[in-house]
């Protein structure tokens, strides 16, 4: 069968994003033998970092093209946040508190640092796509596209986006009631284009020097503009005027949906033009002030990027309660941000709730 491991794990977690990595950390500390299976090259999910095509001083540069930070309201995740701050995995970023209530935090030196930290003591298998799950003699088999068994486990936690979770839940051993709810959630998911723009300019000539480090806009193309190099632990242009300033553009969801099948290079041209026009409108400047100093890297499409929660999910999120699916009799579970408000915090709250239920309901073998 060529298993990835001969270990029959207590828990196999599909997806090494925030929810999956958090579950892995909590459950392994509780004494479970845990593995994480991730289809990508590393942990992070939509909070992963993306390498940039250019290098500075021979060092590969990256930025947060997905979730740039997270907001925790008063009383949320207090113990976790204190521990992560003490371990220098996250840092407060007050510049991102302009719109949302609650302190903002970002991973250091990147958002994906948090998931790497959470997953560090678990067996992690990357670039392994799980397409099928089935259960025989109380043991789950996790299989790839060719129906080859990769992992065996007593319990399975699915933390994938709703559309991918729906595919896994077509298993005859999964509760049929879950599948309908997941299909509804998958229809509420919208793609999102994101791109990095770089400005090579002296401070006195910078078109971006007066921009806030985080800006949410009501714009037909753009939704959010984030000064990536201004985050804690990043290369900050203000400390070295010779280093370029990097900004992340997140596109409007409706615009992204309309252009989800467009060529990435064409999307880059449109997003850069929209960004420059926005700068002109904010500065009241002439076109002569916007030369070739601002460039854009090839955009990335988060095809399953943003889940639009239902009113019921939003109500639970407002009550600081996340949702999860858990069937103790079979050992199957689902935890994800889309079960709540679609945010990093809702992913963590979902994982918290699930881990508490699993530890209470299941005996460790």
C-alpha positions as CSV (number, residue, x, y, z in Angstrom):
1,X,0.0,0.0,0.0
2,X,3.0,2.3,0.4
3,X,1.7,4.2,3.3
4,X,3.3,7.5,4.2
5,X,3.7,6.1,7.7
6,X,3.1,2.7,9.3
7,X,1.7,4.5,12.4
8,X,-2.1,4.2,12.9
9,X,-2.6,7.7,14.1
10,X,-5.1,8.6,16.8
11,X,-6.1,11.6,14.8
12,X,-5.4,12.5,11.1
13,X,-6.1,16.1,10.2
14,X,-6.7,17.1,6.6
15,X,-5.5,20.6,6.0
16,X,-2.7,22.5,7.7
17,X,-4.3,25.9,7.9
18,X,-5.1,27.8,11.1
19,X,-7.9,25.4,12.2
20,X,-6.0,22.2,11.3
21,X,-2.7,23.4,12.9
22,X,-4.5,24.6,16.0
23,X,-6.2,21.2,16.4
24,X,-2.9,19.4,15.9
25,X,-1.3,21.4,18.7
26,X,-4.0,21.0,21.2
27,X,-4.6,17.3,20.6
28,X,-0.9,16.3,20.6
29,X,-0.5,18.1,23.9
30,X,-3.5,16.1,25.2
31,X,-1.6,12.9,24.3
32,X,-2.9,12.0,20.9
33,X,-0.7,10.7,18.1
34,X,-1.5,13.3,15.5
35,X,-0.6,13.9,11.8
36,X,-1.3,16.7,9.5
37,X,-1.8,16.1,5.8
38,X,-1.6,19.2,3.5
39,X,-2.0,19.4,-0.3
40,X,0.3,22.5,-0.5
41,X,4.0,22.9,0.1
42,X,3.7,24.1,3.6
43,X,1.4,25.1,6.4
44,X,-0.8,28.2,6.5
45,X,-3.8,27.7,4.2
46,X,-5.1,31.2,3.3
47,X,-2.7,32.6,5.9
48,X,0.3,31.2,4.0
49,X,3.1,33.4,2.7
50,X,4.0,33.7,-0.9
51,X,7.5,34.0,-2.4
52,X,8.3,37.0,-4.5
53,X,10.0,36.7,-7.9
54,X,12.6,39.3,-6.9
55,X,15.4,38.8,-4.3
56,X,17.1,41.4,-2.1
57,X,20.7,40.8,-1.1
58,X,20.5,37.1,-2.1
59,X,17.6,36.5,0.3
60,X,14.3,35.1,-0.9
61,X,11.6,37.6,-0.1
62,X,8.0,36.8,0.7
63,X,4.8,38.5,1.8
64,X,1.4,37.7,3.2
65,X,-0.9,37.5,0.1
66,X,-3.8,35.9,2.1
67,X,-5.0,36.9,5.6
68,X,-2.7,39.8,6.6
69,X,-3.6,39.8,10.3
70,X,-6.3,38.8,12.7
71,X,-8.5,40.8,15.2
72,X,-9.3,39.4,18.6
73,X,-12.1,41.0,20.5
74,X,-11.9,41.6,24.3
75,X,-11.9,38.2,26.0
76,X,-11.1,36.2,22.9
77,X,-8.2,33.8,22.8
78,X,-6.5,35.5,25.8
79,X,-4.4,32.6,26.9
80,X,-3.3,31.6,23.4
81,X,-2.4,35.2,22.4
82,X,-0.4,35.7,25.6
83,X,1.6,32.5,24.9
84,X,2.1,33.3,21.2
85,X,3.3,36.8,22.1
86,X,5.7,35.4,24.7
87,X,7.1,33.0,22.1
88,X,7.6,35.7,19.5
89,X,5.2,34.0,17.0
90,X,2.9,37.0,16.7
91,X,3.1,40.7,17.4
92,X,0.5,43.4,17.9
93,X,0.0,45.6,14.9
94,X,-2.0,48.7,16.0
95,X,-2.0,50.1,12.4
96,X,-4.6,47.5,11.5
97,X,-7.1,48.6,14.2
98,X,-8.5,51.5,12.3
99,X,-11.7,49.8,11.1
100,X,-12.4,46.8,13.4
101,X,-12.9,46.7,17.1
102,X,-10.3,44.7,18.9
103,X,-6.5,44.5,18.7
104,X,-4.9,43.3,15.5
105,X,-2.1,40.8,15.5
106,X,0.2,39.5,12.7
107,X,2.5,36.5,12.6
108,X,6.3,37.2,12.7
109,X,8.2,37.1,10.4
110,X,5.1,36.1,8.4
111,X,1.5,34.9,9.0
112,X,2.5,31.3,8.2
113,X,4.8,31.4,11.2
114,X,1.9,30.8,13.5
115,X,0.8,27.6,11.8
116,X,4.4,26.3,11.6
117,X,4.7,27.0,15.3
118,X,1.4,25.1,16.1
119,X,2.3,22.1,13.8
120,X,5.9,21.8,15.0
121,X,5.5,18.7,17.2
122,X,3.2,16.7,14.8
123,X,4.0,14.6,11.8
124,X,3.4,16.8,8.8
125,X,2.9,15.4,5.3
126,X,2.9,18.1,2.6
127,X,2.0,18.0,-1.1
128,X,-0.4,15.1,-0.4
129,X,-3.9,15.6,-1.6
130,X,-6.6,13.5,0.2
131,X,-9.5,12.8,-2.1
132,X,-11.4,10.0,-0.5
133,X,-11.9,8.7,3.1
134,X,-13.5,5.5,4.2
135,X,-13.8,3.5,7.4
136,X,-13.3,-0.3,7.9
137,X,-13.0,-2.0,11.3
138,X,-13.0,1.3,13.1
139,X,-10.0,2.6,11.2
140,X,-10.2,5.4,8.6
141,X,-8.2,5.2,5.4
142,X,-7.2,8.5,3.8
143,X,-6.7,8.0,0.0
144,X,-5.3,10.1,-2.8
145,X,-6.8,10.7,-6.3
146,X,-5.7,7.2,-7.4
147,X,-7.5,5.7,-4.4
148,X,-4.1,4.7,-2.9
149,X,-4.2,4.7,0.9
150,X,-1.7,7.2,2.4
151,X,-2.6,7.4,6.1
152,X,-4.6,5.3,8.5
153,X,-6.2,6.8,11.6
154,X,-8.8,6.2,14.3
155,X,-10.2,9.7,13.9
156,X,-10.3,12.2,11.1
157,X,-10.6,15.9,11.3
158,X,-11.4,17.8,8.0
159,X,-10.3,21.5,8.0
160,X,-10.5,22.1,4.3
161,X,-12.6,24.8,2.5
162,X,-16.2,23.9,2.2
163,X,-16.1,22.8,-1.5
164,X,-13.2,20.4,-0.8
165,X,-14.9,19.2,2.4
166,X,-18.0,18.4,0.5
167,X,-16.1,16.1,-1.8
168,X,-14.6,14.2,1.2
169,X,-18.0,13.9,2.8
170,X,-19.4,12.0,-0.1
171,X,-17.9,9.0,1.7
172,X,-20.6,6.4,2.6
173,X,-19.1,6.5,6.1
174,X,-19.8,10.2,6.6
175,X,-23.1,11.6,8.0
176,X,-25.4,12.6,5.2
177,X,-26.8,15.5,7.2
178,X,-23.4,17.2,7.1
179,X,-23.1,17.1,3.4
180,X,-26.1,19.3,2.8
181,X,-24.9,22.0,5.1
182,X,-21.4,21.9,3.5
183,X,-22.9,22.3,0.1
184,X,-24.7,25.4,1.2
185,X,-21.5,26.8,2.7
186,X,-19.6,26.1,-0.5
187,X,-22.1,28.2,-2.5
188,X,-21.4,31.1,-0.2
189,X,-17.7,31.1,-1.1
190,X,-16.2,33.7,-3.4
191,X,-12.8,33.9,-5.0
192,X,-10.4,36.7,-4.4
193,X,-7.5,38.1,-6.4
194,X,-4.5,39.4,-4.5
195,X,-1.2,40.9,-5.7
196,X,2.0,42.6,-4.4
197,X,2.9,46.0,-5.6
198,X,6.4,47.4,-5.1
199,X,7.5,51.0,-5.0
200,X,11.2,51.8,-5.8
201,X,11.4,55.5,-4.9
202,X,13.1,57.9,-2.5
203,X,11.0,58.9,0.5
204,X,10.6,62.4,-0.9
205,X,9.2,61.2,-4.2
206,X,7.1,58.4,-2.8
207,X,3.4,58.3,-3.8
208,X,2.7,55.9,-0.9
209,X,4.4,57.8,2.0
210,X,1.1,59.4,3.1
211,X,-0.9,56.2,2.8
212,X,-2.0,54.5,6.0
213,X,-0.5,51.1,6.6
214,X,-3.8,49.4,6.3
215,X,-6.7,50.8,4.3
216,X,-10.1,49.3,3.5
217,X,-11.8,51.0,0.6
218,X,-15.2,51.0,-1.1
219,X,-13.9,50.6,-4.6
220,X,-15.1,48.7,-7.7
221,X,-11.8,46.8,-8.0
222,X,-10.0,47.0,-4.7
223,X,-11.1,46.1,-1.2
224,X,-8.1,46.3,1.1
225,X,-4.5,47.7,0.8
226,X,-1.9,46.5,3.3
227,X,1.6,47.9,3.8
228,X,3.4,44.5,4.2
229,X,6.8,45.9,4.9
230,X,5.4,48.0,7.7
231,X,4.3,45.0,9.7
232,X,6.3,44.0,12.8
233,X,9.2,41.8,11.9
234,X,9.3,42.7,8.3
235,X,11.8,44.7,6.3
236,X,10.7,48.2,6.9
237,X,11.4,50.8,4.3
238,X,11.5,53.6,6.8
239,X,14.6,52.0,8.4
240,X,16.4,51.8,5.0
241,X,15.4,54.1,2.2
242,X,17.2,51.9,-0.3
243,X,14.8,49.0,0.2
244,X,11.6,48.9,-1.8
245,X,8.2,49.3,-0.1
246,X,5.8,46.4,-0.6
247,X,2.1,46.6,-0.5
248,X,-0.6,43.9,-0.9
249,X,-3.7,44.6,-2.9
250,X,-6.8,42.5,-2.1
251,X,-9.5,42.8,-4.8
252,X,-13.2,43.4,-4.4
253,X,-14.9,40.0,-4.0
254,X,-17.6,40.7,-6.6
255,X,-15.0,41.9,-9.1
256,X,-12.9,38.8,-8.3
257,X,-15.9,36.6,-9.0
258,X,-16.5,38.4,-12.3
259,X,-12.8,37.9,-13.3
260,X,-12.1,34.6,-11.8
261,X,-11.3,33.0,-15.2
262,X,-9.2,35.9,-16.4
263,X,-5.5,35.7,-17.2
264,X,-3.4,36.6,-14.2
265,X,-1.2,39.1,-16.2
266,X,-4.3,40.9,-17.4
267,X,-5.6,41.0,-13.9
268,X,-2.3,42.6,-12.8
269,X,-2.7,45.4,-15.3
270,X,-6.2,46.1,-14.1
271,X,-5.3,46.0,-10.4
272,X,-2.3,48.2,-10.9
273,X,-4.3,50.8,-12.9
274,X,-7.0,50.8,-10.2
275,X,-4.3,51.3,-7.5
276,X,-2.7,54.2,-9.3
277,X,-6.0,55.8,-10.0
278,X,-6.9,55.5,-6.3
279,X,-3.6,57.1,-5.4
280,X,-4.3,60.0,-7.7
281,X,-7.7,60.5,-6.3
282,X,-6.4,60.5,-2.7
283,X,-3.5,62.8,-3.5
284,X,-5.2,65.1,-6.0
285,X,-2.1,64.7,-8.1
286,X,-1.4,64.7,-11.8
287,X,-0.5,61.6,-13.8
288,X,3.1,62.9,-14.2
289,X,3.7,62.0,-10.6
290,X,3.0,58.3,-11.3
291,X,5.7,56.9,-13.4
292,X,7.1,53.4,-13.5
293,X,8.2,53.4,-9.8
294,X,5.3,51.3,-8.8
295,X,5.2,47.8,-10.2
296,X,3.1,44.7,-9.7
297,X,3.9,41.0,-9.4
298,X,1.7,38.4,-11.1
299,X,-1.5,38.2,-9.0
300,X,-2.7,35.1,-7.2
301,X,-6.3,33.9,-7.2
302,X,-7.5,32.5,-4.0
303,X,-10.2,30.4,-5.7
304,X,-11.8,29.4,-2.5
305,X,-10.7,32.6,-0.8
306,X,-13.6,34.1,1.1
307,X,-16.6,32.4,2.7
308,X,-19.6,34.7,3.1
309,X,-21.2,33.4,6.4
310,X,-24.9,33.0,6.7
311,X,-26.8,35.2,9.2
312,X,-26.9,32.2,11.6
313,X,-23.1,31.8,11.4
314,X,-22.7,35.5,12.0
315,X,-24.9,35.3,15.0
316,X,-22.8,32.6,16.5
317,X,-19.6,34.6,15.7
318,X,-21.0,37.6,17.4
319,X,-21.7,35.4,20.5
320,X,-18.0,34.4,20.3
321,X,-19.1,30.8,19.5
322,X,-17.8,28.9,16.5
323,X,-19.3,25.8,15.0
324,X,-17.9,22.4,14.2
325,X,-19.1,18.9,13.3
326,X,-18.2,16.0,15.5
327,X,-19.5,12.4,15.5
328,X,-17.9,10.5,18.4
329,X,-19.2,7.1,17.2
330,X,-17.3,7.2,14.0
331,X,-14.5,9.6,15.0
332,X,-15.2,12.0,12.1
333,X,-15.1,15.8,12.5
334,X,-15.1,19.0,10.6
335,X,-13.6,22.3,11.8
336,X,-13.2,25.5,9.7
337,X,-13.5,29.2,9.5
338,X,-16.5,28.9,7.2
339,X,-18.5,27.3,10.0
340,X,-18.3,30.7,11.7
341,X,-17.6,34.2,10.4
342,X,-15.0,33.2,7.9
343,X,-12.1,34.7,9.8
344,X,-8.9,33.4,11.4
345,X,-10.4,33.9,14.9
346,X,-13.5,31.9,13.9
347,X,-11.2,29.1,12.6
348,X,-9.5,29.0,16.0
349,X,-12.7,29.1,17.9
350,X,-14.1,26.3,15.8
351,X,-10.9,24.3,16.5
352,X,-11.1,25.0,20.2
353,X,-14.7,23.8,20.4
354,X,-13.9,20.7,18.5
355,X,-10.8,19.8,20.6
356,X,-12.7,20.2,23.8
357,X,-15.5,17.9,22.5
358,X,-13.0,15.3,21.3
359,X,-11.0,15.2,24.5
360,X,-14.2,14.8,26.5
361,X,-16.0,12.3,24.3
362,X,-13.1,10.0,23.2
363,X,-10.7,7.9,25.1
364,X,-7.0,8.0,24.1
365,X,-5.9,4.5,23.1
